[in-house]
Amino acid sequence: MNTAVRKERTDSSAVLVRRPGPRELHPVRTHRRRRTLELSFALAVPLVLVLLWQLAAAQAWIDDRVYPAPTTILADGWDRAVAGDLWPDVWATLKRVLAGYAIGTASGYALGLLMGSLSLVRAALEPLLDALYVVPKLALLPIFLNMFGLGEGPQVALVAATVFFFVWISTMSAVMSIPAGYRDAGQVFGASSWQMFRHVLLPASLPAVLVGARIAAGVAVLVIVASEQIAAANGLGHLIFDSRALFQNDVMFVGIVCVAVLGVVFSELVRVLGRLLTPWAPRDRGRGQS
């Protein structure tokens, strides 16, 4: 806490004077100044890296045929977007991520809530799920291809399986870590099973669950891109892999940039949704209350 501390001596004893600092006197102004500083650093670091990349390409420090300059990548991405060649791949990846994420989140939350609440269910299923969790999810792609055939099914199932484990673990851990006093208070007031879930389990566990859901959002994008490189006829992963095979490195980097933007936007949307659903939870990224 930014406070000015001063000792004043009297005839009998020393008096400690505690004066409020700028954070106490002007909390809103201090918070805005802090957020402006954080945003400046967040923008400055990638900007400097891009400028260094551009300089390296312009000075022939790197081979621009292998590592095209950012301006070349931007121009090619703009041309493809205007011509309509980019959006089908973006939409194909996005709809697979959204479908798989919805299925994985719903199933992971339901099972995590059940296993966190019932010890017998947890004892029966946790060893099996722990064993499946450590299996690389891309190793499951051939199984999903056999189950669903070619098309959207294997891609969606792979994303759902990936998201499921992140949400399941965070939900089960969150429910198990709820203080026993919360449950006891609900029972004392005669809460029904639904009231116990609505007023105790849900609000107490939701912040930790949403942290797992936010991590799963980024991982879902990574998995779908890798899957599209192996078994898909469209999507950003296919675009990246296909353009690399054809030595179209500028197109490859356009796909990589689109994946990065998609991952950041999706993860940020989950974070914002989490803040709206849990206004009582502490804000992340150092954002204080103003």
FIROMI-603625 format. One record per residue (C-alpha): x, y, z; residue in three letters. Coordinates in pm, 1 decimal. Each point is the difference from the previous one (the first is absolute). Layout:
<rs>
r u X&v Y&w Z&residuo ALA
...
</rs>
This chain:
<rs>
r u 0.0&v 0.0&w 0.0&residuo MET
r u 140.6&v 338.3&w -102.8&residuo ASN
r u -14.2&v 197.5&w 321.5&residuo THR
r u 225.3&v 258.7&w 148.7&residuo ALA
r u 115.7&v -87.9&w 346.4&residuo VAL
r u 158.7&v 254.3&w 234.4&residuo ARG
r u 96.0&v -4.0&w 365.5&residuo LYS
r u -80.2&v 301.8&w 210.1&residuo GLU
r u 157.5&v 23.3&w 345.0&residuo ARG
r u -189.6&v 144.3&w 291.9&residuo THR
r u 113.9&v 55.4&w 352.7&residuo ASP
r u -105.7&v -347.5&w 111.5&residuo SER
r u 10.5&v -233.5&w -302.0&residuo SER
r u 42.0&v -38.1&w -376.8&residuo ALA
r u -316.8&v 23.6&w -209.6&residuo VAL
r u -21.2&v -188.9&w -328.8&residuo LEU
r u -187.5&v 208.6&w -256.8&residuo VAL
r u -141.4&v -193.9&w -294.0&residuo ARG
r u -97.2&v 213.2&w -297.7&residuo ARG
r u -205.5&v -126.4&w -297.7&residuo PRO
r u 188.0&v -37.7&w -326.4&residuo GLY
r u -115.4&v 58.0&w -359.9&residuo PRO
r u -167.9&v -341.8&w -14.5&residuo ARG
r u -224.5&v 86.0&w 293.8&residuo GLU
r u -59.3&v 363.3&w -96.6&residuo LEU
r u -64.7&v -59.3&w -371.6&residuo HIS
r u -82.0&v -371.4&w -50.1&residuo PRO
r u -168.3&v 38.8&w -339.6&residuo VAL
r u 277.8&v 215.9&w -140.9&residuo ARG
r u 267.6&v -235.5&w 132.8&residuo THR
r u -180.0&v -302.5&w -142.9&residuo HIS
r u -33.1&v 162.4&w -343.0&residuo ARG
r u 365.0&v 101.2&w -0.7&residuo ARG
r u 99.3&v -354.6&w 89.1&residuo ARG
r u -219.3&v -147.3&w -273.2&residuo ARG
r u 142.4&v 243.1&w -256.6&residuo THR
r u 352.5&v -102.9&w 93.7&residuo LEU
r u -84.8&v -370.5&w -22.5&residuo GLU
r u -168.8&v 46.6&w -338.7&residuo LEU
r u 298.6&v 195.8&w -130.4&residuo SER
r u 238.6&v -280.6&w 89.4&residuo PHE
r u -237.2&v -261.0&w -143.1&residuo ALA
r u -4.1&v 181.6&w -335.6&residuo LEU
r u 363.7&v 109.8&w -2.6&residuo ALA
r u 159.5&v -345.2&w 30.3&residuo VAL
r u -164.8&v -161.0&w -307.6&residuo PRO
r u 35.8&v 323.7&w -195.4&residuo LEU
r u 374.9&v 10.9&w 62.0&residuo VAL
r u 34.4&v -363.0&w -103.7&residuo LEU
r u -193.2&v 61.5&w -322.6&residuo VAL
r u 213.8&v 305.2&w -79.6&residuo LEU
r u 317.1&v -202.0&w 57.6&residuo LEU
r u -134.7&v -269.8&w -230.3&residuo TRP
r u -79.1&v 260.1&w -266.2&residuo GLN
r u 346.9&v 150.8&w 34.3&residuo LEU
r u 166.3&v -340.1&w -26.0&residuo ALA
r u -189.2&v -78.2&w -319.1&residuo ALA
r u 72.4&v 341.2&w -151.8&residuo ALA
r u 372.0&v -24.9&w 77.7&residuo GLN
r u 18.5&v -359.6&w -129.3&residuo ALA
r u 107.2&v -128.5&w 340.3&residuo TRP
r u -250.9&v -279.7&w -53.6&residuo ILE
r u -119.9&v -167.0&w -318.5&residuo ASP
r u -332.6&v 168.1&w -79.7&residuo ASP
r u -96.2&v -296.6&w -216.8&residuo ARG
r u -9.4&v -212.8&w 314.5&residuo VAL
r u -96.7&v 272.4&w 247.4&residuo TYR
r u -203.5&v 262.1&w -191.0&residuo PRO
r u -6.6&v 352.7&w 139.1&residuo ALA
r u -301.7&v 93.0&w 213.6&residuo PRO
r u -111.8&v 249.1&w -265.2&residuo THR
r u -1.3&v -279.1&w -259.2&residuo THR
r u -202.9&v -225.1&w 230.2&residuo ILE
r u -244.5&v 282.2&w 73.0&residuo LEU
r u -43.4&v 82.9&w -368.1&residuo ALA
r u -56.5&v -363.4&w -94.2&residuo ASP
r u -246.7&v -51.0&w 284.7&residuo GLY
r u -192.3&v 311.4&w -103.7&residuo TRP
r u -16.3&v -114.1&w -363.7&residuo ASP
r u -125.3&v -344.8&w 99.5&residuo ARG
r u -257.5&v 148.4&w 236.0&residuo ALA
r u -131.3&v 243.0&w -261.7&residuo VAL
r u -12.9&v -275.4&w -261.8&residuo ALA
r u -190.4&v -223.5&w 243.4&residuo GLY
r u 260.6&v -278.1&w -4.9&residuo ASP
r u 83.6&v 24.0&w 370.8&residuo LEU
r u -342.8&v -2.2&w 164.9&residuo TRP
r u -106.4&v -357.4&w -87.7&residuo PRO
r u 305.7&v -137.4&w 182.5&residuo ASP
r u -54.1&v 231.8&w 297.9&residuo VAL
r u -366.2&v -98.9&w 24.6&residuo TRP
r u 77.8&v -372.3&w -31.9&residuo ALA
r u 243.6&v 17.5&w 291.1&residuo THR
r u -225.2&v 222.7&w 208.8&residuo LEU
r u -310.2&v -217.4&w -24.4&residuo LYS
r u 199.6&v -312.8&w 92.3&residuo ARG
r u 146.9&v 174.2&w 302.7&residuo VAL
r u -335.6&v 135.5&w 116.2&residuo LEU
r u -181.0&v -331.7&w -40.3&residuo ALA
r u 271.8&v -204.5&w 169.8&residuo GLY
r u 44.4&v 257.4&w 274.9&residuo TYR
r u -371.7&v 4.0&w 82.5&residuo ALA
r u -19.8&v -379.6&w 17.6&residuo ILE
r u 320.8&v -37.2&w 201.0&residuo GLY
r u -88.8&v 275.8&w 245.1&residuo THR
r u -350.8&v -130.1&w 68.5&residuo ALA
r u 106.9&v -361.9&w 47.0&residuo SER
r u 311.1&v 90.0&w 201.4&residuo GLY
r u -194.5&v 225.3&w 235.1&residuo TYR
r u -279.3&v -252.7&w 55.0&residuo ALA
r u 235.5&v -288.2&w 75.6&residuo LEU
r u 233.9&v 216.8&w 207.8&residuo GLY
r u -291.4&v 118.0&w 210.6&residuo LEU
r u -119.9&v -356.6&w 47.8&residuo LEU
r u 342.0&v -138.5&w 89.9&residuo MET
r u 78.0&v 291.2&w 228.1&residuo GLY
r u -322.9&v -53.1&w 191.6&residuo SER
r u -13.6&v -380.6&w 18.5&residuo LEU
r u 305.9&v -182.0&w 128.2&residuo SER
r u -113.7&v -340.3&w -130.2&residuo LEU
r u -34.1&v 131.3&w -356.1&residuo VAL
r u 340.1&v 163.9&w 32.3&residuo ARG
r u 159.0&v -323.2&w 122.0&residuo ALA
r u -151.7&v -193.6&w -288.3&residuo ALA
r u 86.5&v 236.0&w -287.5&residuo LEU
r u 306.0&v 201.4&w 101.1&residuo GLU
r u 265.6&v -268.8&w -71.7&residuo PRO
r u -137.8&v -57.9&w -349.8&residuo LEU
r u -26.2&v 369.1&w -80.5&residuo LEU
r u 348.2&v 65.0&w 137.6&residuo ASP
r u 137.5&v -264.0&w -236.2&residuo ALA
r u -183.6&v 151.0&w -298.2&residuo LEU
r u 109.1&v 350.4&w 93.6&residuo TYR
r u 369.2&v -70.5&w -53.0&residuo VAL
r u -60.2&v -145.3&w -349.2&residuo VAL
r u 94.6&v 260.6&w -265.5&residuo PRO
r u -328.6&v 110.8&w -148.3&residuo LYS
r u 128.4&v -12.1&w -357.8&residuo LEU
r u 56.4&v -372.3&w 57.0&residuo ALA
r u -378.5&v -31.9&w 26.4&residuo LEU
r u -56.5&v 143.8&w -348.5&residuo LEU
r u 26.0&v -339.5&w -179.0&residuo PRO
r u -258.0&v -140.4&w 242.5&residuo ILE
r u -236.4&v 288.5&w -70.5&residuo PHE
r u 55.3&v -44.2&w -374.3&residuo LEU
r u -103.9&v -363.2&w 33.4&residuo ASN
r u -301.7&v 97.4&w 206.2&residuo MET
r u -128.0&v 300.3&w -197.9&residuo PHE
r u 168.8&v -34.8&w -338.2&residuo GLY
r u 131.7&v 293.0&w -199.6&residuo LEU
r u -164.0&v 336.2&w 54.2&residuo GLY
r u -71.2&v 224.8&w 295.2&residuo GLU
r u -61.8&v -273.2&w 257.4&residuo GLY
r u 363.0&v -93.7&w 80.6&residuo PRO
r u 107.3&v 363.9&w 25.8&residuo GLN
r u -283.1&v 94.5&w 234.5&residuo VAL
r u 48.0&v -315.2&w 208.9&residuo ALA
r u 370.8&v 70.1&w 41.6&residuo LEU
r u -63.2&v 354.9&w 123.4&residuo VAL
r u -276.9&v -123.5&w 230.7&residuo ALA
r u 226.9&v -267.3&w 150.0&residuo ALA
r u 275.3&v 254.3&w 59.5&residuo THR
r u -226.4&v 258.7&w 160.8&residuo VAL
r u -179.5&v -264.2&w 206.0&residuo PHE
r u 306.2&v -90.8&w 206.4&residuo PHE
r u 92.9&v 359.3&w 82.0&residuo PHE
r u -353.2&v 86.4&w 110.6&residuo VAL
r u -49.9&v -331.8&w 181.7&residuo TRP
r u 317.5&v 38.3&w 207.7&residuo ILE
r u -64.7&v 364.9&w 89.7&residuo SER
r u -365.3&v -68.8&w 88.1&residuo THR
r u 69.7&v -305.4&w 215.0&residuo MET
r u 281.2&v 177.7&w 183.1&residuo SER
r u -213.3&v 310.6&w 52.2&residuo ALA
r u -292.5&v -197.2&w 144.2&residuo VAL
r u 226.1&v -204.8&w 228.4&residuo MET
r u 167.4&v 316.0&w 131.8&residuo SER
r u -327.5&v 166.5&w 104.8&residuo ILE
r u 18.7&v 46.4&w 378.8&residuo PRO
r u -216.5&v -244.6&w 194.2&residuo ALA
r u -152.6&v 293.9&w 185.2&residuo GLY
r u -173.1&v 113.2&w -319.4&residuo TYR
r u -172.1&v -335.4&w -38.1&residuo ARG
r u -85.4&v -13.8&w 370.8&residuo ASP
r u -158.9&v 342.5&w -18.1&residuo ALA
r u -217.2&v -109.9&w -290.7&residuo GLY
r u -110.1&v -310.6&w 183.9&residuo GLN
r u -80.0&v 198.9&w 315.0&residuo VAL
r u -232.3&v 221.7&w -200.7&residuo PHE
r u -165.8&v -307.0&w -151.9&residuo GLY
r u 120.5&v 56.7&w -356.3&residuo ALA
r u -116.2&v -252.5&w -258.2&residuo SER
r u 240.0&v -163.7&w -243.6&residuo SER
r u -75.7&v 263.8&w -264.2&residuo TRP
r u 32.9&v 285.0&w 250.6&residuo GLN
r u 327.8&v -145.2&w 124.1&residuo MET
r u 130.9&v -1.8&w -357.9&residuo PHE
r u -141.8&v 341.1&w -88.6&residuo ARG
r u 102.5&v 190.0&w 310.9&residuo HIS
r u 306.4&v -190.4&w 128.6&residuo VAL
r u 178.7&v -224.3&w -248.8&residuo LEU
r u -42.0&v 216.3&w -310.1&residuo LEU
r u 113.6&v 339.8&w 134.3&residuo PRO
r u 280.3&v -150.5&w 208.3&residuo ALA
r u 148.8&v -208.7&w -282.5&residuo SER
r u -72.3&v 209.1&w -308.7&residuo LEU
r u 305.5&v 231.9&w 16.0&residuo PRO
r u 243.5&v -294.9&w 0.9&residuo ALA
r u -203.5&v -178.2&w -268.1&residuo VAL
r u 19.8&v 301.4&w -229.4&residuo LEU
r u 377.0&v 12.4&w 40.7&residuo VAL
r u 16.0&v -354.6&w -135.4&residuo GLY
r u -243.6&v 92.4&w -277.5&residuo ALA
r u 219.3&v 292.7&w -101.1&residuo ARG
r u 310.1&v -221.2&w -19.3&residuo ILE
r u -200.8&v -251.2&w -202.1&residuo ALA
r u -98.7&v 272.1&w -248.1&residuo ALA
r u 360.6&v 57.7&w -102.9&residuo GLY
r u 82.9&v -370.5&w -8.3&residuo VAL
r u -306.3&v -68.5&w -215.6&residuo ALA
r u 136.1&v 229.0&w -271.4&residuo VAL
r u 339.9&v -172.3&w 13.4&residuo LEU
r u -154.5&v -345.9&w -30.5&residuo VAL
r u -232.1&v 82.5&w -288.7&residuo ILE
r u 282.1&v 155.8&w -202.2&residuo VAL
r u 216.5&v -308.1&w 49.8&residuo ALA
r u -291.7&v -224.7&w -87.9&residuo SER
r u -79.2&v 194.7&w -317.7&residuo GLU
r u 356.3&v -45.8&w -117.0&residuo GLN
r u -46.9&v -377.5&w 17.6&residuo ILE
r u -358.4&v -76.5&w -99.9&residuo ALA
r u -191.0&v 294.4&w -145.4&residuo ALA
r u -63.0&v 147.1&w -342.5&residuo ALA
r u -42.4&v 357.0&w 126.5&residuo ASN
r u 60.9&v 216.1&w 304.7&residuo GLY
r u 293.4&v 207.2&w 117.1&residuo LEU
r u 208.2&v -306.6&w 87.1&residuo GLY
r u -47.2&v -135.6&w -350.8&residuo HIS
r u 84.7&v 342.1&w -142.8&residuo LEU
r u 326.3&v 14.4&w 194.9&residuo ILE
r u 106.4&v -352.7&w -87.6&residuo PHE
r u -103.2&v 19.8&w -366.7&residuo ASP
r u 166.7&v 337.8&w -61.9&residuo SER
r u 323.0&v -124.3&w 159.2&residuo ARG
r u -0.7&v -302.0&w -231.9&residuo ALA
r u -40.2&v 236.2&w -297.6&residuo LEU
r u 275.4&v 234.3&w 130.8&residuo PHE
r u -250.7&v 283.3&w 40.7&residuo GLN
r u 153.1&v 123.3&w 322.7&residuo ASN
r u -184.7&v 330.5&w -5.2&residuo ASP
r u -332.5&v -187.1&w -1.9&residuo VAL
r u 128.6&v -229.6&w 274.2&residuo MET
r u 72.7&v 297.3&w 225.2&residuo PHE
r u -342.6&v 147.5&w -77.2&residuo VAL
r u -151.5&v -320.4&w 136.0&residuo GLY
r u 223.4&v 10.6&w 307.6&residuo ILE
r u -99.1&v 360.3&w 73.4&residuo VAL
r u -368.6&v -90.3&w -37.4&residuo CYS
r u 42.4&v -288.0&w 245.8&residuo VAL
r u 169.1&v 231.7&w 250.9&residuo ALA
r u -276.3&v 260.1&w -30.0&residuo VAL
r u -270.4&v -266.3&w 26.1&residuo LEU
r u 156.9&v -148.7&w 312.4&residuo GLY
r u 38.6&v 336.7&w 172.1&residuo VAL
r u -353.1&v 114.7&w -83.9&residuo VAL
r u -158.4&v -328.0&w 105.8&residuo PHE
r u 191.0&v -11.4&w 327.9&residuo SER
r u -84.4&v 365.0&w 70.3&residuo GLU
r u -369.8&v -60.6&w -66.7&residuo LEU
r u 1.0&v -285.6&w 251.0&residuo VAL
r u 174.5&v 225.6&w 253.7&residuo ARG
r u -252.9&v 280.8&w -49.3&residuo VAL
r u -286.9&v -246.7&w 27.3&residuo LEU
r u 151.9&v -130.6&w 321.4&residuo GLY
r u 12.3&v 348.7&w 146.7&residuo ARG
r u -365.5&v 56.0&w -89.4&residuo LEU
r u -105.4&v -331.5&w 154.6&residuo LEU
r u 211.0&v 41.1&w 314.6&residuo THR
r u -1.6&v 366.9&w 103.0&residuo PRO
r u 91.9&v -108.2&w 355.3&residuo TRP
r u 329.0&v -161.5&w -108.4&residuo ALA
r u 330.1&v 193.1&w 11.5&residuo PRO
r u 92.0&v 151.0&w -334.9&residuo ARG
r u 304.9&v -137.8&w -174.9&residuo ASP
r u 291.6&v 177.6&w -171.8&residuo ARG
r u 44.1&v 229.3&w 294.5&residuo GLY
r u -321.1&v 189.8&w -61.2&residuo ARG
r u -112.3&v 149.4&w 324.5&residuo GLY
r u -336.5&v 131.3&w 94.7&residuo GLN
r u -54.3&v 365.6&w -74.8&residuo SER
</rs>
